[in-house]
Amino acid sequence: MPWMKSGLGTIVGGDVGTSTRWKGPNGERWSSAGRRLARWREDSRNADQRLDEIAADHLHALHETIRADRSAFGLYDTACAAGERLAAALGPLAAEGAESEQALVARLVPEVGGDGGTLADAAVRRAVAGAVREVRNRHPELDEAMGGGAARGGFAGDILCDLYQVFFADMVGEFLRSVAAEHVRLAVPALVAADPEGRIADWVAEKVVDLVPNPCEESAEATDLAQAVGTGTAEHPPPALPEIARALVPRAVGRALGLITEEITGSEGAAA
């Protein structure tokens, strides 16, 4: 595909034949994470625990970088724009669904990820595809919904809300997969067979996903509040899922990228 990368150093853009060199993240935290990964061996004692720690190092390095400079890597703005596009796609998916996983990926990757050529753009597109696969694994009933042919209905709200949460988590994981892949490529080519960058991405996504707000839970709260104050009527319905998902994008991105520090302090608050 034209948007896939070839290592971290060269990111292939949306147009075939174009590419952009990316020099990689700088700073002691990033360097330390890279050095630890370079020393890691799959057959060493406590290898899994050490790889978890290396993944945490990469996540903390990203969070520190974004807190210091929200424009770093273009990741914040790219994530917000993609989140807006994903929220807009939820309405049609609720009404129409899709005929297959392949069709859903083919539709959402360009619709949500666009055709930009940056590392952040590539991470978004991989995250869309990964989120579709993960949600299908979580929801076996999705196969039946997609295989219904002309009688096929739209996707249930819990499926769409899982897609929303997993997307933001996978976006962070996929970005850090690329960083780790470059560390492996430059420092320890022998580690490629062990796929440590893939395992780092999976660990990061697993940790981040619960930080992302769930539009279904927010929707339920909005409905309860509307009913409590007597506004849950045809004239004044509670917000629809896509509207809530769109409103949650800044919070979702803020939590995923460490600008809202709940995962570190235990209480939600914007980072300085």
Buried (B, 14 or more C-beta within 10 A) or exposed (E): EEBEBEEBBEBBBBEEEEBEEBEBBEEEBBEBBBBBBBEBEBEEEEBEEBBBBBBBBBBBBBBBBBBEEBEBBEBBEBBBBBBBBBBBBBBBBBEEBBBEBEEBBBBBBBBBBBEBBBBBBBBBBBBBBBBBBBBBEBBEEBEEBBEEEEEBEBBBBBBBBBBBBBBBBBBBBBBBBBBBBBBBBBBBEEBEEBBBBEBBBBBBBEBBBEBBBBBBEBBBEBBEEBEEEEEBEEEEEBBBBBBBBBBBBBBBBBBBBBBBBBBEEEEEEEBE
